Amino acid sequence: MTLWRDFLTNDKKLIHKWKHYFPIYEHHLSRFTNQDVVLFEIGCGGGGSLQLWKRFLGPHARILGIDINPACRSFEEDQIAIAIGDQSDCDFLQKIINTTGAPDIVIDDGSHVMEHVNKSFSFLYPRVSRNGVYLVEDMHTSYWEEFGGGVRREGTFIEKCKSLIDELNADHTRAAIKPTDFTHTTLSMHFYDSVVVFEKGRHTVKRALAIGQPSEIYRTDRMPEKSP
């Protein structure tokens, strides 16, 4: 069963998601199904999405919901735990990791306030497992003033992501940008309507390879093999 079909036939706790998110989830999270994985969902909502991830990821997944509302403790069940606290509190987040270990998947569907989103990402992303995924939802709030947003406003998560594109490509900037841990531990960034997804991973030596018979039409000596 696809996540979309599961959502449409849900008769358990409430799930509140934009419908165009479901192909994004399928694309980036399917490889984790039936694996021993830890998923953090920031923002528990009506509790239904925690159950959705449990059904999708299978019997070995450990799901942790993070919320400031103590009533969310009622969502706990087999494979689903709840931690009550502020998503921007690094000490709180570290205590969670001390218990669960490094998350393989983080889904930020929390306050959507820019300060909170930025703090959660800055702390959690370096601690996501080396092949993990970090997914930030509802980033239309990056453009809304009541969430600390605004078009091209400094400090929004979308603006942060624009600078991270350069950081991802730092190896090719001819020393204009110094490579960082983000550069060395991130394989890709994906932008969708209201969603940003980061996929972690490490590169081997970056080289442009030319394999096969040469042609005058395509001159390999003109191919930029490596950034000076």
N, C-alpha and C positions, 0 to 999 in steps of 0.2 A: 504494500500500500504506500502510495506517495504521501508526503507531508500534506499536500493540498487536499487530497481525498480524506485523509485523517482529520484535517481541520473541518472540512465541510460536513463530516459525519459525527463530529464531536458531540457527545451527550454528557460529558463529565464537567469538570470545572471550566469556567469561562476562559476562552482564549481571545485576545484582542490584538490582531495583527493586520497590517496592510497586505492586501492580497498579492501585490507584486513582489513581496519579500520571499515568497515560498520557493520560486526557482533559485533564488540566491542561496537559501538554506540548503537546498538539494545539491547545488553545485559544489559548495564549499565544505559541507559537513558529511556527505555520504560516505566518504572514505573512513570515517570513524565508527560506522555501524558495527555492532557486535564486537567492539574492542574494549579493552580496559581503559576507559577514558574518564577524565574529570571535566565537567562542564560547570562554569560559573554563569548564572544569569543574574545580572544586576537589574533589579526591579521585578517583583513577583506578580504584579497585576492581580488578576483573579485566580492565579494558581494553575490555570490550564496549560500554559506553555511549558511549565516544568514537567507536567505529565506528558505533553507532546514530545519533549526531548527524550524522556524516558522510553516511550514507545518506539521512537525512531532509532535511538542509539542502541537499544537492546539491553539484555540482562546484566552486562558487566559494567555499564555506565554508572557513574556516581554524579548526581545532579545536586548542585548547591545553589539555592536561591538567596540573594542578598537584598535586603529591604530595610527601610527605617521603621516600618510599621510592625509593632510586635504581634499584631493579629495574624500576620503571615505565618507564624509558627504552626498554625492549624493546617498548613499545606504539607507538612512533613508526612512521609510515608516511606515504604521500602524504596531504597535507592535515592530518595529525595530528602535532603536536609536543608534547614533554613538558618541563616545567620542574620541577626538583627544589628544594624549599624549603618554608619554613613559611608557611602561609596567613595568619598574623597578623604577618608581618614586612613592614612597609610598604616598606622599601628593596628587598626582594626583589620585591614586587609592582610597584613603580615600574620596576624594570629590565625586567620582562616587558612592561609597557606601552610602554616606550621602544622595544622591538623590534617589538611587534605593532600598536601603536596602540590606541585606545580600544576596549574590548570592546563588542559590541552585545548580547551575552547573557552573563550570569554564572549558573552553576548551582553553588550551594554544597552539595556532598555530601561535605564533608571530615570533619574530626574530630567535628563536632557539639558540641564543647565551647563553652560560652557565651562565654567570653573570646575564643576564636578567631573564632567566628561574628561577634561584635560588631565586632572589629577589622577583619576582612575587609570587612564591609559599610561601616563608617565610611570606610575608605580607598577602596574600589572603586566604591561607588555613585555618588559625585560624578563619577567618571571614566568611567562607562558613557555610551555615545553618547546623544545627546539624545532619541532615540526607542527606546531600548533596553529590555531586560527584565532584572530581577534576581530570581532564584528561589532560595529557601532551602528545602532539603528536611529531612525527618526532625526537625521541630521538636517532636515528642513528647519529645525530649530536654530541652526547656525545663522539663519537669516532673520530670526525673530528677536526683537529687542527684549521682550519679557523673559527670554532665556539667556540673555547676555549676548545675543547674536546681532547680526546686521550685515548687509552686503559688503564684502571685503573689509569687514571690521577686524582689526587686530585682536587676537586672542580667541577667536572662535575655533572650533575644532576643524572646520573646513579649511581655514587659513593655515592652521598647523599642518594639515595634511599636504597642502600645496608645498610647504617647505620641505616636508618629508620626501616628496618626489625627488627633489634635488639631492637629498641625503641618500636616498636609495641608489642614485646614479653617481655618487661622489667619486667612485673609482675612475670616472671618465671626465672629470672636470679639470684635469691638468693642474691639480693641487689648489684650485680655487676654493674647493670645499674639502675639508678633511674628513676622511671616512670615519664613521662612528660605529658603535655597537649595533645601531639600527641598520647601517649599511651592511654589516657583516652577518647579521642574523635574519634578514628579511629577504624572501624570494620575490614577493610581489605585493602590489597594492591594487585593489579593485574598487572602482567608483560606480555606484548605481544611484538611481533616484532615491535620495534620503539615506543611503547606506554606504558605509566604507568598510572594506574587508582587507585585513592584512594576513598574509600567509607567511609563516616563518620557515626558515631553512637556511642552509649554508651552501655557498657556491664552492666548486673546485676552481682551479685556475681559469680565469676568463680569457678565452682565445677565440678568434674567428678562424674556423677551419675551412679549407677548400679541398674537397675530395672528389676525384674523378678526372677525366681527360680535359686538358685546358682548351680554351676556345678564344679566337681573336675577338669574338663578340663580347666576351666577358673576361676582362684582364684582371687576374688575381693580384698583380702587382699594384693595382689601384685600390685594392680593398684595404680599408683601415683595420689592421689586425688588433691593435692594442693602443690604448691611450698613452701618449708619451708621459 
